[in-house]
Structures are given as C-alpha cells and as structure tokens.
C-alpha cells in the first residue's frame, strides 16, 4: 500500500510538471482559442463516455471477493466479461463521435476556413478516447491486487514520453493535428505494453475460455450499474457541460482562461487522488472480509488525514494560484480573487467527500441513494444558467459546490454508516457540515482582507 502511495504521488508530481510545460507551450504557440477548443472537446468526450459509466466500477467490485478467495476461474469470467463490454463501449464512443463531426464543424470555431481542420481535430480526440477502452480490463487486476503503482508507472511513463515528443513537435511546427497523432500513438503503444505485461504477471486470471456468468451475477452487476450510472453521471455531466455553459454565456476565450485554473486544481486533485487510489485495493479487500470494527477505525483515520491534507493544500492554493498564473502566463490571464475563493471551497468539499466515496465504491453501495445524483445534476444546471451570466465563471464553481452540499455530501456517508457500519450517521454528518462551514467562513474572511 505504501508503495502505491509513494509511487503514485511521485509520478503524478512529475506528470504535473510535464502538463504545465505542455500547457505553456500550447498557449504560446497556438493561443487561447485553441486552449478553449481543447477544453470544449474534452468536455464533449466526457459526455460521450456516458456509455461506460458504471460498468467498470460494478465489475471491479465483483472482483474483490474471488481475488481474496483465489478463485481464478470466477475472476477470469468477470474480467473477460469486462473485456467484451468495454470493446462494445469503445466502438460506440467512436461511432457517436463521428456522428457529431458535422455539428462540431457547423460551430465555425476557427471561422469557416477552418471548419475541416476542426472536424479532423475532433475526430483525433474521439479516436484517442475510444482507443483506451480496448485495453482497460486487464488494468483492473493491478488495482484489486493492491498493485495500482504499476498502472501509475505505465500511465505516467506514457505521458512523459508523449509530452517530450509533443513538445518538440509543437515547438517546431505549431501544428495541433500532428500533436494529436503523437498522443494517439503513445496511447496505443503503452496500453498494449501494459496489457501484455498483465498477461505475463497474472496468467491464472486470463488464460482459458470464460464460462458464462450466472444470471444472479449478471443481475447483481445490472443493479449496481443502475445506481452507479446515476452517481457517476452527475460528475460527468457537470464536467462535460461546464465548458459548454461558459462558452455559451462568456465565450471561448474565457473558457480558455478558466481552464488554466481548472488545470491547476485538477493537477493537484490528481496527485491526491492517485495517492488515495493506491488505497482502494486494500480497502476493497479489507471490506470484503466484513470486519466492521476495523473498517470503521480505518474510515475515521482516513477522514482525519484527508481533512488535514485538503485544508493545508487548499490554503496554499488560495494564496499562490493568482501569483503563479501571473508568473506562468501573464497578468492578463488572472481571474479575480473571489473566483479563486469559490474554486478552493469546491476543492475542499470534493476532497472531504473522498473517504465516504471510496468506501461506497469498494462496497458497491449504489442502489440506495441513486436519486441524489439526479438532484445534483438538476441543481447544478439550474444554478449555472442563473449564475454564470450574472457573476461570470465563479458561477460555475459556486453551482457545483452548492449542488454537492445539498446531495452527495450527506448521502454518501449516510449510506456507508447505515448499510455497512450499521451505525447512526447523524453526528458524523453534522460534524462534516460544521467543518465545511468553518472553511467557507475562514476563506471568505481572507478574501475580504486581501481585497
């Protein structure tokens, strides 16, 4: 577990530096419009990935028990079922993406003369996204076997090679199409290498013909998928529509400027999430043993550590992000401090939700509480339409954390306490909201002082 965390944080930190290097070169060679287009296409592809939502999480949850019991045949059956489904999903995403090309070209993002170029660029984004689904199923073995660091090494190693090649190419040519072709080649080759390594490392889980899953097993997957789709769809819809809302109300240039901030927050979150993801295999195996007392103690320790980490890092981001943006790409890209305030609060709320979210994920607790994501999507959409035209980009982040406060912030811990720990959740939830309130008051006071 320590190896997962140390390697995860280390590689993700290197990934962060490489990402900033590529983003800096991207901005200076291609400009804000291309940065905004990159963000917009990434969001659209997030929406296309609805076809995947829930299936992977549901099948990985089913893997923990046979892996703990060393039931190789049953684990293989789930994995190869996973492969079959994901190949269909990858194909579906590519087809849906191709269907959207005429609409993307009609937006005239680069003017009528650049419509064909925009269409080709979007196809390359779609191809890179759909390609990864054909290799995903074998990576699940590293997670459930508590060897997530291998996934990290391959993923971030691939990105570093890709970043160097893309950086050289972009500096020499200022050409986005070749930049994306390099990305596709690196995605394919490194996924292929990792898939081959998984087969050599875990042949007992992958060799042989699979047996059809039993009706009860498929029914369990379907029931979990129903809950997971709604849960994960909320995050995908929010992420997928954020740039669309901002572009519609404020323009593509503002989308590009705002994306620099979201890049920084996403990079920090990815480092922390990578460290936490290294715990998922251990949590999954521990929870599969059904030792409630041990699981409860670990949950409280995890919550305390997460609270300290996100509080410290949130304060650091609050003070340094605008000076960093100014040094990095110039004062013209700086947004008001109140935007930073809202982004930091959103960062803190999302982070504090992680302990309950990680337990809910490894326990497969998605059937109950499945309507809370529907409420989250609705609240976010309504607030975004109302707030973004009035207060600018801060309206998007404000809509997000308000929607979470009303829904998943209390639903996740309630389900974990009620359905797994068999304890009352009220005291924990009130304390949770109290900590969030103190955070908001402190940051608001600091914003007033700075202004």
N, C-alpha and C positions, 0 to 999 in steps of 0.2 A: 504493500500500500504506500509506504514512504517513497519507494522508487517511482511509483506512478505520479505522486505529487511533485517530487523534485524534478523529474524529467519533464513533466507536463508544464510546470511553471517556467523552467529554464528555456525550453524550446519555444513556448508561447511568447516569452520575452524577446527572444531573437526574432520570432515572427513579427512581433510588434514593430521592432526597429526596421525590419525589411519592408513592412507595409507602409510605414511613414516615408521611407526612401522612395518607394514606387509612387505613392500618392503625390509627393513633392514634385517628382519628375513629370508625373501625369498632368498636374496643374500647370506647370511652367511650359510644357511642350504642346499640350492640347487645349488648355483653357477651361474656364468654369463651365461652359456649356457641355463639354464632353464629360466633365465630372458629374454634372447633374444628370446627363443621359445614362451614365454608368449606374448611378443610384436608382434611377427610374426603372431601368431594365432589370436590375437585381430585385427590386420590389415586385415587378410583374411576374418574374420567375418564382418568387416566393408564393404568389397566388396560384400559379400553375401547379406547384408542388402539393396542392391540396390532395391530389391523387394518392400521395404517400402517407398523409397524416394518420398516425395511429397504428398502422400495421406493424411497422418495425418495433415500436415500443411494446405492443401486445405480444409479439412473438419472442422478443428478448426476455420479457417477464416469464414466459413459459419455459425458457431455457435454464433458469437458475436451479430448479429442482432436479432435473435429470443430470445436470453437471455435478451438483453436490453428491448425488447418488451414484455417479459414474455410470449412468445408463446411456451408453454411447449410441445405441440404436435409436432410442427415442429422441435424443438431442439431434442426431443426424436427420431424423424425419422432420423435425421442426425447422432445421437450417435449410434443407433443400426445398421445403415448402416456402420458406422465406425467399429463397433464390427465384423460384418460379414467379411469385407475386411481384417481386421487385423488377424483374425483367419486363413484365407487362407494364409496370408503372413507368419505367424509363422510356419505353416506346410510346406510351400515352402522352407523356410530357412533351416529347419531341414533336408528335403529331399536333397537339394543341398549340405548341409554339409556332409551328409552320402556319397554322390557320390564322394566327394573329398578325402575321407579317404584313398583309395588306393594310390592316388597321394602323400598325406602327408606322408604315410608310406614309399614310394619309395625314399623320400629325405634323409632317414637314418640320421636324426638329432642327434640321440643318438647312432649311429652305428647300424649295422644290428641286434644285440642282443636286441636293444631297440625299434625296429620298431612297435611291437604290443603295447607296452606301449605308444608310441607316438600317435598311432591311437586311443587308448582309451581316452587319454588326449584330443585330438582334438574333439572327439565325445561329451565329457563333456562340452567343451567350446561351441559347437554348441547348445547343449541342453539348457544351461543356457541362451543363446541369444534368441533362438526361444521361450522359455517359457514366457518371459516378454511380448510378443506381444498379448498373450491371455487375458491380464488384462488392457491394455493401455487405452482403450476407455473411461472408467469411470474417469480416472485421468484428462481428458481434462476438465471436469466440474469444478474442483478446479481452473484451470488456468483461464478460461473465467469468473468465478465468483469472481476473484481477491482474491483467497484463495490458491495461489501457496505454501504458507508456509506449508500447510497440505501435499502436495506432498513431500516437503523437509523433513518434520519430519518423514514420513514413509520411504522414500528412505534412508536417512542418519541414521535413527534409525536402519533400517535393516542392513546397512553396519557395524555399530558399533558392533551389536550383532555378525554378521558374522565374523568381524575382531578378536574379542576376541576368539571365538570358533576356527577359523582357526589358530590363533597364538598359542594357546595351543596345538592343534593337530600337527601343523607343528614342533613345538619345541620338542615334544615328539617322533614323528615318522619319520620326514624328508620325508614324503610321499605326493607327489603332487596330486595323484588321490583322496585320502580322503579329501584333502584340497578343491578340486573342487566339490566333492559331498556335502560338507557343504555349499558351495556357492549356489548350485542349490536348496537345501532345504530352505535356507533363502530367496532366490528369490521367490520361490513358496509361502511360508507361508506369507511373508509380503505383497506381491501383492494380495493374497487372502484376507487378513485382510483389506487392503485399499479398495479393491473392495466392500467388504461388508459394510464398513463404508460409502462409496459414495452412496450406495443404500439406506441406512438409512437416510442420510443427504439430498439427492435430489430425493426422490421417485417420485415427479411430473415429472421429466425428464426421468425416467427409467421404470415406470410401464406402462403396457398396450402393445398392439400389435402395431408395427410400420406400418405406411402407406408407400407404395412405393413412393420414391422420384419422383418428376415430371421430365419430360425429360429435361426441361430447367435447373433445379437444377443439374442434373447429368452432363449435358453438361458444366455447369459452373465449376463443380468440375474437369471434364476431362481437360478443357482448362487450369485451374490453375495447375493441376498436370503436364501437359506437360512442363510448364515453370519451376515449382518447381523442377521437376526431374533433369533437366539440371543444375539448380542453385545448388542444394544440392549435385548432383553427383560429382561436381568439388571438393567439400570439402572431400567427402567420398573417391573418387579416390586418391586424394593426400594423405590423411591419410592412406588409405588402401595399397597404393603402396610404401610409404616411406620406411618402413622396408624391403620390398621386394627388392627395389633398393640397400639399404645399405647392406643387407645380401649378395646380389649377387656380389656387387663390393668390399665390405670390410670385409665380414664375419659375422657370427652370434655373435661372441664375441663383435665386435664393435657395433652391433645393441643393445646388452645388455647395454653397457656403455652409448651410446647415449640416450637410453630410460630412464636412470636416470635423465638426463637433461630435456627431454620432460615430464617426470613425474612431475618435479617441476613446469615447466611452465604451464602444463595442470592443476595442482592443483590450482595454483594462478588464472588462467583463469576461472576455475570452480567456485571459490569463487566469482569473479567479475560477471561472467555470471549468477550465482544464484541470486545475488542481482538485476541484470538487468532483469532477467526473472520474478522477482516479479512485474516489471512494465508492463509486456506485457498485462495482463488482463486490466489494467487501460488504457493503450494506445489504445488497441483494442476497448474498449467501448467508449473512447473519440473520436476516429477517426470514429466510426460508427455513431456518431451524426453529423459529417460533418461540424464541426466548424473549418474552415481553419485557422483563426487567432489564436485561442487558440492552435491548433495543431502545428502551426509554432513557436509560442513562446516556447512551451514545447520542441520542437526539438532543438532549439538553446541553451536552458538551459542544456538539456541533453548532447549536443555536448561539451559544455564548461566543465561540470563536468567530463565527460569521458576523455577529454584531460588532465585535471589536474591529475586525478587518475592514468591513464596509464603512464603519464610522470614520476610521483613520484615513482611508483612501478617499472617501467622499469629501472630507475637509481639504485634503491636499488638492483634489481636482478643482474644488471651489475657488481656491486661491491662485492656482498656477495655470489653469487652462487658457484664460484670455492672454496673459503674458506669453504663454507658449505659442498660441496661434499667431500673435504679433511677430514673434521672432521667427517662426517657421515659414509663414507665407505672406505676412504683411498686415498692417493695421486695418486695411480695407476689408479684411475677411473676419474681423472681430464683431461678435454679436453682443448686445447689452448684457450686463451682469445678471439681470433678472432672468434671462434665458438660461444662464448657467445655473442659477438657483433652482429652477424647475427641473433641469436635467439631472442635477445632483440628487434632488429629492426622489426623482424617479429611479435613479441608480440605487439609492439606499433601500427603497421599498422593494424593488425587484430582488436585491440581494438577500434581504431579511426573509424573503419567502422561500429561499432555496432549501433549508432543512426540511420543511414540510413537503415541498415539491419533490425532493429526492426520495423521501420515504414513500410518498404516494406513487411515484414512478416504479420503484422496485417492488412495491406491494401490489401493483395493478389496481389501485383504488380509483377507478374511473367511472364505474357505472353510476354510483351515487354521486350527487352533486354535479351531474353533467350539464345542467341548465345554467350554472353560474358563468361559463364562458359565453353563452348566448347573451346573457345580460351584459357582460363585459364588452362584447362587440357593439351592442346597441348603444351603451352609454358612451363608449369612445367615439363612435360615428357621429352621434348627435352633438356631443360637446365639440368635436373637431370642426364641424360645419359652423357651429355658433362662435367658437373662439378664435380660430385661425384668421378669419377676415378682420377680427377686431383687435387682437393683440399680437398677431404675427406668429412666427414659428414656435414661440413659447406655448401657444395654444395647443399644439400637438402633444408635447410632453405633459402639459397640465391635464389634458384629456385622458392621457394614458394612466397617470398615477391616480387620478380620481376614479377611473373605472376599476382599477385594481383594488383600491381601498374599499369599494362597495361590493366586491365579489371575491376573487380568489384569495385575497389577503386573509380572510377569515374562514373561507370554505375549506382550503387545503388542510390547515391544522385541525379543524373540526373533524374531518374525515379520518385523519391519521389517529387522533385521540379516540374517537368514538368507535371506529371499525377495527383498529388494530391494538392500540394500547388498552382499550376498554376502560378509559378514564374520562372524567369530565374535562371539557376543553375551555370552559368559560374564563377561568383565571388566567390561563396562558394567553388567550386571545385579547383580553383586556390589557394585559401587560404589553403585548405586542403592539397594540394601537397606542399605548402610552409612550413607548419608545419612539415610534414614528412621529407622534405629535411633538415630542421634545426636539427631535431632529429638525422638523419643519420650523419650529419657533427659533431655534438657535441660528439656522441658516438665514432665516428672514431678518433677524436682528443684525447679522453680519452684513447682509446686503444693504440695509439702511445705513449702517456705519460706513461702508465702502463708498456708497453714493454720496 
